[in-house]
Amino acid sequence: QVQLVESGGGLVQAGGSLRLSCVASGTIFGISTMGWYRQAPGKERDLVAVVRRDGSSAYADSVKGRFTISRDNAKNTVYLQMNSLKPEDTAVYYCMLRSTSGGNYWGQGTQVTVSS
């Protein structure tokens, strides 16, 4: 069983910054990809950013140049540095882990609210 615990969400004014963290624990045989998704009220859950085992990353167009994803393999932790936040970034942010065996795991989500 794999557990993902997110932290770092909160309320921030437009233009501000937040840093999300997600720590994976439990029986983890191998981690392939870690990433962040978000879901705004009434909308589907969308990819924000992912970072692969080799360190390569991918971002949604809407966050390129503002958000940076990173991971610490030794700590089974993924981070999301969010700068220049906009009201449209308001959502519940979910951490995702894909194991080398192909299983996908999700955190419980952390609320990010950006006020205008």
Rosetta constraint file for C-alpha pairs under 8 A:
AtomPair CA 1 CA 26 HARMONIC 5.65 0.50
AtomPair CA 1 CA 27 HARMONIC 5.45 0.50
AtomPair CA 1 CA 28 HARMONIC 7.74 0.50
AtomPair CA 2 CA 24 HARMONIC 6.83 0.50
AtomPair CA 2 CA 25 HARMONIC 5.78 0.50
AtomPair CA 2 CA 26 HARMONIC 4.68 0.50
AtomPair CA 2 CA 27 HARMONIC 5.79 0.50
AtomPair CA 2 CA 28 HARMONIC 6.54 0.50
AtomPair CA 2 CA 105 HARMONIC 7.01 0.50
AtomPair CA 3 CA 24 HARMONIC 5.64 0.50
AtomPair CA 3 CA 25 HARMONIC 5.26 0.50
AtomPair CA 3 CA 26 HARMONIC 6.04 0.50
AtomPair CA 3 CA 105 HARMONIC 7.73 0.50
AtomPair CA 3 CA 106 HARMONIC 7.86 0.50
AtomPair CA 3 CA 107 HARMONIC 7.06 0.50
AtomPair CA 4 CA 22 HARMONIC 6.34 0.50
AtomPair CA 4 CA 23 HARMONIC 5.63 0.50
AtomPair CA 4 CA 24 HARMONIC 4.58 0.50
AtomPair CA 4 CA 25 HARMONIC 6.57 0.50
AtomPair CA 4 CA 95 HARMONIC 7.05 0.50
AtomPair CA 4 CA 96 HARMONIC 7.87 0.50
AtomPair CA 4 CA 105 HARMONIC 7.59 0.50
AtomPair CA 4 CA 106 HARMONIC 6.42 0.50
AtomPair CA 4 CA 107 HARMONIC 4.63 0.50
AtomPair CA 4 CA 108 HARMONIC 7.52 0.50
AtomPair CA 5 CA 22 HARMONIC 5.36 0.50
AtomPair CA 5 CA 23 HARMONIC 5.39 0.50
AtomPair CA 5 CA 24 HARMONIC 6.67 0.50
AtomPair CA 5 CA 95 HARMONIC 7.96 0.50
AtomPair CA 5 CA 107 HARMONIC 5.73 0.50
AtomPair CA 5 CA 108 HARMONIC 7.06 0.50
AtomPair CA 6 CA 20 HARMONIC 7.00 0.50
AtomPair CA 6 CA 21 HARMONIC 5.53 0.50
AtomPair CA 6 CA 22 HARMONIC 4.27 0.50
AtomPair CA 6 CA 23 HARMONIC 6.66 0.50
AtomPair CA 6 CA 94 HARMONIC 7.61 0.50
AtomPair CA 6 CA 95 HARMONIC 6.74 0.50
AtomPair CA 6 CA 107 HARMONIC 6.51 0.50
AtomPair CA 6 CA 108 HARMONIC 7.32 0.50
AtomPair CA 6 CA 109 HARMONIC 6.55 0.50
AtomPair CA 6 CA 110 HARMONIC 6.35 0.50
AtomPair CA 7 CA 20 HARMONIC 5.72 0.50
AtomPair CA 7 CA 21 HARMONIC 5.28 0.50
AtomPair CA 7 CA 22 HARMONIC 6.44 0.50
AtomPair CA 7 CA 110 HARMONIC 6.57 0.50
AtomPair CA 8 CA 18 HARMONIC 6.88 0.50
AtomPair CA 8 CA 19 HARMONIC 5.72 0.50
AtomPair CA 8 CA 20 HARMONIC 4.46 0.50
AtomPair CA 8 CA 21 HARMONIC 6.19 0.50
AtomPair CA 8 CA 110 HARMONIC 7.53 0.50
AtomPair CA 9 CA 18 HARMONIC 7.01 0.50
AtomPair CA 9 CA 19 HARMONIC 7.46 0.50
AtomPair CA 9 CA 20 HARMONIC 6.23 0.50
AtomPair CA 9 CA 110 HARMONIC 5.44 0.50
AtomPair CA 9 CA 111 HARMONIC 5.38 0.50
AtomPair CA 9 CA 112 HARMONIC 5.00 0.50
AtomPair CA 9 CA 113 HARMONIC 7.99 0.50
AtomPair CA 10 CA 18 HARMONIC 7.88 0.50
AtomPair CA 10 CA 110 HARMONIC 7.96 0.50
AtomPair CA 10 CA 111 HARMONIC 6.13 0.50
AtomPair CA 10 CA 112 HARMONIC 5.05 0.50
AtomPair CA 10 CA 113 HARMONIC 6.13 0.50
AtomPair CA 11 CA 112 HARMONIC 6.16 0.50
AtomPair CA 11 CA 113 HARMONIC 4.74 0.50
AtomPair CA 11 CA 114 HARMONIC 5.91 0.50
AtomPair CA 11 CA 115 HARMONIC 7.34 0.50
AtomPair CA 12 CA 16 HARMONIC 6.05 0.50
AtomPair CA 12 CA 17 HARMONIC 7.23 0.50
AtomPair CA 12 CA 18 HARMONIC 7.69 0.50
AtomPair CA 12 CA 112 HARMONIC 7.95 0.50
AtomPair CA 12 CA 113 HARMONIC 6.36 0.50
AtomPair CA 12 CA 114 HARMONIC 5.03 0.50
AtomPair CA 12 CA 115 HARMONIC 6.27 0.50
AtomPair CA 13 CA 85 HARMONIC 7.66 0.50
AtomPair CA 13 CA 114 HARMONIC 5.36 0.50
AtomPair CA 13 CA 115 HARMONIC 4.76 0.50
AtomPair CA 13 CA 116 HARMONIC 6.18 0.50
AtomPair CA 14 CA 84 HARMONIC 6.94 0.50
AtomPair CA 14 CA 85 HARMONIC 5.32 0.50
AtomPair CA 14 CA 86 HARMONIC 5.03 0.50
AtomPair CA 14 CA 87 HARMONIC 6.27 0.50
AtomPair CA 14 CA 114 HARMONIC 5.68 0.50
AtomPair CA 14 CA 115 HARMONIC 5.67 0.50
AtomPair CA 14 CA 116 HARMONIC 5.35 0.50
AtomPair CA 15 CA 83 HARMONIC 7.04 0.50
AtomPair CA 15 CA 84 HARMONIC 4.16 0.50
AtomPair CA 15 CA 85 HARMONIC 4.88 0.50
AtomPair CA 15 CA 86 HARMONIC 6.39 0.50
AtomPair CA 16 CA 83 HARMONIC 6.16 0.50
AtomPair CA 16 CA 84 HARMONIC 5.49 0.50
AtomPair CA 16 CA 85 HARMONIC 5.52 0.50
AtomPair CA 17 CA 81 HARMONIC 7.50 0.50
AtomPair CA 17 CA 82 HARMONIC 5.39 0.50
AtomPair CA 17 CA 83 HARMONIC 4.41 0.50
AtomPair CA 17 CA 84 HARMONIC 6.23 0.50
AtomPair CA 17 CA 85 HARMONIC 6.17 0.50
AtomPair CA 18 CA 81 HARMONIC 6.22 0.50
AtomPair CA 18 CA 82 HARMONIC 5.23 0.50
AtomPair CA 18 CA 83 HARMONIC 6.75 0.50
AtomPair CA 19 CA 79 HARMONIC 6.94 0.50
AtomPair CA 19 CA 80 HARMONIC 5.59 0.50
AtomPair CA 19 CA 81 HARMONIC 4.46 0.50
AtomPair CA 19 CA 82 HARMONIC 5.91 0.50
AtomPair CA 20 CA 79 HARMONIC 5.52 0.50
AtomPair CA 20 CA 80 HARMONIC 4.99 0.50
AtomPair CA 20 CA 81 HARMONIC 6.46 0.50
AtomPair CA 20 CA 82 HARMONIC 7.92 0.50
AtomPair CA 21 CA 77 HARMONIC 6.96 0.50
AtomPair CA 21 CA 78 HARMONIC 5.89 0.50
AtomPair CA 21 CA 79 HARMONIC 4.55 0.50
AtomPair CA 21 CA 80 HARMONIC 6.55 0.50
AtomPair CA 22 CA 77 HARMONIC 5.46 0.50
AtomPair CA 22 CA 78 HARMONIC 5.30 0.50
AtomPair CA 22 CA 79 HARMONIC 6.40 0.50
AtomPair CA 22 CA 95 HARMONIC 6.34 0.50
AtomPair CA 23 CA 75 HARMONIC 7.45 0.50
AtomPair CA 23 CA 76 HARMONIC 5.94 0.50
AtomPair CA 23 CA 77 HARMONIC 4.50 0.50
AtomPair CA 23 CA 78 HARMONIC 6.77 0.50
AtomPair CA 24 CA 76 HARMONIC 5.40 0.50
AtomPair CA 24 CA 77 HARMONIC 6.21 0.50
AtomPair CA 25 CA 76 HARMONIC 7.40 0.50
AtomPair CA 28 CA 99 HARMONIC 7.48 0.50
AtomPair CA 29 CA 99 HARMONIC 7.43 0.50
AtomPair CA 29 CA 100 HARMONIC 7.53 0.50
AtomPair CA 30 CA 99 HARMONIC 5.52 0.50
AtomPair CA 30 CA 100 HARMONIC 5.18 0.50
AtomPair CA 30 CA 101 HARMONIC 7.53 0.50
AtomPair CA 31 CA 53 HARMONIC 7.06 0.50
AtomPair CA 31 CA 97 HARMONIC 7.02 0.50
AtomPair CA 31 CA 98 HARMONIC 6.12 0.50
AtomPair CA 31 CA 99 HARMONIC 4.39 0.50
AtomPair CA 31 CA 100 HARMONIC 5.48 0.50
AtomPair CA 32 CA 52 HARMONIC 6.12 0.50
AtomPair CA 32 CA 53 HARMONIC 5.25 0.50
AtomPair CA 32 CA 97 HARMONIC 7.58 0.50
AtomPair CA 32 CA 98 HARMONIC 5.53 0.50
AtomPair CA 32 CA 99 HARMONIC 5.12 0.50
AtomPair CA 32 CA 100 HARMONIC 5.00 0.50
AtomPair CA 33 CA 50 HARMONIC 6.80 0.50
AtomPair CA 33 CA 51 HARMONIC 5.85 0.50
AtomPair CA 33 CA 52 HARMONIC 4.47 0.50
AtomPair CA 33 CA 53 HARMONIC 5.87 0.50
AtomPair CA 33 CA 97 HARMONIC 5.89 0.50
AtomPair CA 33 CA 98 HARMONIC 5.09 0.50
AtomPair CA 33 CA 99 HARMONIC 7.01 0.50
AtomPair CA 34 CA 50 HARMONIC 5.72 0.50
AtomPair CA 34 CA 51 HARMONIC 5.57 0.50
AtomPair CA 34 CA 52 HARMONIC 6.53 0.50
AtomPair CA 34 CA 71 HARMONIC 7.86 0.50
AtomPair CA 34 CA 78 HARMONIC 6.64 0.50
AtomPair CA 34 CA 95 HARMONIC 7.43 0.50
AtomPair CA 34 CA 96 HARMONIC 5.55 0.50
AtomPair CA 34 CA 97 HARMONIC 4.51 0.50
AtomPair CA 34 CA 98 HARMONIC 6.30 0.50
AtomPair CA 35 CA 48 HARMONIC 7.61 0.50
AtomPair CA 35 CA 49 HARMONIC 5.57 0.50
AtomPair CA 35 CA 50 HARMONIC 3.93 0.50
AtomPair CA 35 CA 51 HARMONIC 5.97 0.50
AtomPair CA 35 CA 69 HARMONIC 7.75 0.50
AtomPair CA 35 CA 78 HARMONIC 7.15 0.50
AtomPair CA 35 CA 95 HARMONIC 5.84 0.50
AtomPair CA 35 CA 96 HARMONIC 5.12 0.50
AtomPair CA 35 CA 97 HARMONIC 6.58 0.50
AtomPair CA 36 CA 47 HARMONIC 6.42 0.50
AtomPair CA 36 CA 48 HARMONIC 5.45 0.50
AtomPair CA 36 CA 49 HARMONIC 5.40 0.50
AtomPair CA 36 CA 50 HARMONIC 6.29 0.50
AtomPair CA 36 CA 80 HARMONIC 7.60 0.50
AtomPair CA 36 CA 93 HARMONIC 6.63 0.50
AtomPair CA 36 CA 94 HARMONIC 5.58 0.50
AtomPair CA 36 CA 95 HARMONIC 4.72 0.50
AtomPair CA 36 CA 96 HARMONIC 5.93 0.50
AtomPair CA 37 CA 45 HARMONIC 6.38 0.50
AtomPair CA 37 CA 46 HARMONIC 5.35 0.50
AtomPair CA 37 CA 47 HARMONIC 4.34 0.50
AtomPair CA 37 CA 48 HARMONIC 4.92 0.50
AtomPair CA 37 CA 49 HARMONIC 7.00 0.50
AtomPair CA 37 CA 93 HARMONIC 5.69 0.50
AtomPair CA 37 CA 94 HARMONIC 5.11 0.50
AtomPair CA 37 CA 95 HARMONIC 6.49 0.50
AtomPair CA 37 CA 96 HARMONIC 7.32 0.50
AtomPair CA 38 CA 45 HARMONIC 5.39 0.50
AtomPair CA 38 CA 46 HARMONIC 5.44 0.50
AtomPair CA 38 CA 47 HARMONIC 6.52 0.50
AtomPair CA 38 CA 48 HARMONIC 6.54 0.50
AtomPair CA 38 CA 91 HARMONIC 5.87 0.50
AtomPair CA 38 CA 92 HARMONIC 5.44 0.50
AtomPair CA 38 CA 93 HARMONIC 4.26 0.50
AtomPair CA 38 CA 94 HARMONIC 5.82 0.50
AtomPair CA 39 CA 43 HARMONIC 6.19 0.50
AtomPair CA 39 CA 44 HARMONIC 5.84 0.50
AtomPair CA 39 CA 45 HARMONIC 4.34 0.50
AtomPair CA 39 CA 46 HARMONIC 6.32 0.50
AtomPair CA 39 CA 91 HARMONIC 5.25 0.50
AtomPair CA 39 CA 92 HARMONIC 5.30 0.50
AtomPair CA 39 CA 93 HARMONIC 6.58 0.50
AtomPair CA 40 CA 44 HARMONIC 7.27 0.50
AtomPair CA 40 CA 45 HARMONIC 7.48 0.50
AtomPair CA 40 CA 90 HARMONIC 6.62 0.50
AtomPair CA 40 CA 91 HARMONIC 4.29 0.50
AtomPair CA 40 CA 92 HARMONIC 6.35 0.50
AtomPair CA 41 CA 91 HARMONIC 7.15 0.50
AtomPair CA 47 CA 59 HARMONIC 7.74 0.50
AtomPair CA 47 CA 60 HARMONIC 6.48 0.50
AtomPair CA 48 CA 59 HARMONIC 5.82 0.50
AtomPair CA 48 CA 60 HARMONIC 5.19 0.50
AtomPair CA 48 CA 63 HARMONIC 7.13 0.50
AtomPair CA 49 CA 57 HARMONIC 7.11 0.50
AtomPair CA 49 CA 58 HARMONIC 5.53 0.50
AtomPair CA 49 CA 59 HARMONIC 4.33 0.50
AtomPair CA 49 CA 60 HARMONIC 6.25 0.50
AtomPair CA 49 CA 69 HARMONIC 6.52 0.50
AtomPair CA 50 CA 57 HARMONIC 5.48 0.50
AtomPair CA 50 CA 58 HARMONIC 5.45 0.50
AtomPair CA 50 CA 59 HARMONIC 6.72 0.50
AtomPair CA 50 CA 69 HARMONIC 7.00 0.50
AtomPair CA 51 CA 55 HARMONIC 5.89 0.50
AtomPair CA 51 CA 56 HARMONIC 5.67 0.50
AtomPair CA 51 CA 57 HARMONIC 4.22 0.50
AtomPair CA 51 CA 58 HARMONIC 6.64 0.50
AtomPair CA 51 CA 69 HARMONIC 6.71 0.50
AtomPair CA 51 CA 70 HARMONIC 6.73 0.50
AtomPair CA 51 CA 71 HARMONIC 7.25 0.50
AtomPair CA 52 CA 56 HARMONIC 5.42 0.50
AtomPair CA 52 CA 57 HARMONIC 6.13 0.50
AtomPair CA 55 CA 70 HARMONIC 7.81 0.50
AtomPair CA 55 CA 71 HARMONIC 7.78 0.50
AtomPair CA 57 CA 69 HARMONIC 7.39 0.50
AtomPair CA 59 CA 63 HARMONIC 6.67 0.50
AtomPair CA 59 CA 64 HARMONIC 5.99 0.50
AtomPair CA 60 CA 64 HARMONIC 6.43 0.50
AtomPair CA 63 CA 67 HARMONIC 5.61 0.50
AtomPair CA 66 CA 82 HARMONIC 6.17 0.50
AtomPair CA 66 CA 83 HARMONIC 5.15 0.50
AtomPair CA 66 CA 84 HARMONIC 6.07 0.50
AtomPair CA 66 CA 85 HARMONIC 7.68 0.50
AtomPair CA 67 CA 80 HARMONIC 6.73 0.50
AtomPair CA 67 CA 81 HARMONIC 5.49 0.50
AtomPair CA 67 CA 82 HARMONIC 4.48 0.50
AtomPair CA 67 CA 83 HARMONIC 5.99 0.50
AtomPair CA 68 CA 80 HARMONIC 5.69 0.50
AtomPair CA 68 CA 81 HARMONIC 5.06 0.50
AtomPair CA 68 CA 82 HARMONIC 6.62 0.50
AtomPair CA 69 CA 78 HARMONIC 7.26 0.50
AtomPair CA 69 CA 79 HARMONIC 5.63 0.50
AtomPair CA 69 CA 80 HARMONIC 4.58 0.50
AtomPair CA 69 CA 81 HARMONIC 6.36 0.50
AtomPair CA 70 CA 78 HARMONIC 5.77 0.50
AtomPair CA 70 CA 79 HARMONIC 5.24 0.50
AtomPair CA 70 CA 80 HARMONIC 6.61 0.50
AtomPair CA 71 CA 76 HARMONIC 7.50 0.50
AtomPair CA 71 CA 77 HARMONIC 5.61 0.50
AtomPair CA 71 CA 78 HARMONIC 4.17 0.50
AtomPair CA 71 CA 79 HARMONIC 5.98 0.50
AtomPair CA 72 CA 76 HARMONIC 5.97 0.50
AtomPair CA 72 CA 77 HARMONIC 5.24 0.50
AtomPair CA 72 CA 78 HARMONIC 6.34 0.50
AtomPair CA 73 CA 77 HARMONIC 6.55 0.50
AtomPair CA 85 CA 89 HARMONIC 6.50 0.50
AtomPair CA 85 CA 114 HARMONIC 6.74 0.50
AtomPair CA 86 CA 90 HARMONIC 7.59 0.50
AtomPair CA 86 CA 114 HARMONIC 6.12 0.50
AtomPair CA 86 CA 115 HARMONIC 7.80 0.50
AtomPair CA 86 CA 116 HARMONIC 7.57 0.50
AtomPair CA 87 CA 113 HARMONIC 7.33 0.50
AtomPair CA 87 CA 114 HARMONIC 4.68 0.50
AtomPair CA 87 CA 115 HARMONIC 5.69 0.50
AtomPair CA 87 CA 116 HARMONIC 5.97 0.50
AtomPair CA 88 CA 114 HARMONIC 7.57 0.50
AtomPair CA 89 CA 112 HARMONIC 7.57 0.50
AtomPair CA 89 CA 113 HARMONIC 7.46 0.50
AtomPair CA 89 CA 114 HARMONIC 6.72 0.50
AtomPair CA 90 CA 111 HARMONIC 7.80 0.50
AtomPair CA 90 CA 112 HARMONIC 5.39 0.50
AtomPair CA 90 CA 113 HARMONIC 4.58 0.50
AtomPair CA 90 CA 114 HARMONIC 5.47 0.50
AtomPair CA 91 CA 111 HARMONIC 6.09 0.50
AtomPair CA 91 CA 112 HARMONIC 5.54 0.50
AtomPair CA 91 CA 113 HARMONIC 6.61 0.50
AtomPair CA 92 CA 109 HARMONIC 5.81 0.50
AtomPair CA 92 CA 110 HARMONIC 5.38 0.50
AtomPair CA 92 CA 111 HARMONIC 4.37 0.50
AtomPair CA 92 CA 112 HARMONIC 6.01 0.50
AtomPair CA 93 CA 109 HARMONIC 5.28 0.50
AtomPair CA 93 CA 110 HARMONIC 5.25 0.50
AtomPair CA 93 CA 111 HARMONIC 6.19 0.50
AtomPair CA 93 CA 112 HARMONIC 6.94 0.50
AtomPair CA 94 CA 106 HARMONIC 6.71 0.50
AtomPair CA 94 CA 107 HARMONIC 5.72 0.50
AtomPair CA 94 CA 108 HARMONIC 6.65 0.50
AtomPair CA 94 CA 109 HARMONIC 4.40 0.50
AtomPair CA 94 CA 110 HARMONIC 6.59 0.50
AtomPair CA 95 CA 106 HARMONIC 5.72 0.50
AtomPair CA 95 CA 107 HARMONIC 5.15 0.50
AtomPair CA 95 CA 108 HARMONIC 7.91 0.50
AtomPair CA 95 CA 109 HARMONIC 6.91 0.50
AtomPair CA 96 CA 104 HARMONIC 6.98 0.50
AtomPair CA 96 CA 105 HARMONIC 5.66 0.50
AtomPair CA 96 CA 106 HARMONIC 4.73 0.50
AtomPair CA 96 CA 107 HARMONIC 6.59 0.50
AtomPair CA 97 CA 104 HARMONIC 5.73 0.50
AtomPair CA 97 CA 105 HARMONIC 5.15 0.50
AtomPair CA 97 CA 106 HARMONIC 6.56 0.50
AtomPair CA 98 CA 102 HARMONIC 6.14 0.50
AtomPair CA 98 CA 103 HARMONIC 5.60 0.50
AtomPair CA 98 CA 104 HARMONIC 4.52 0.50
AtomPair CA 98 CA 105 HARMONIC 6.42 0.50
AtomPair CA 99 CA 103 HARMONIC 5.29 0.50
AtomPair CA 99 CA 104 HARMONIC 6.54 0.50
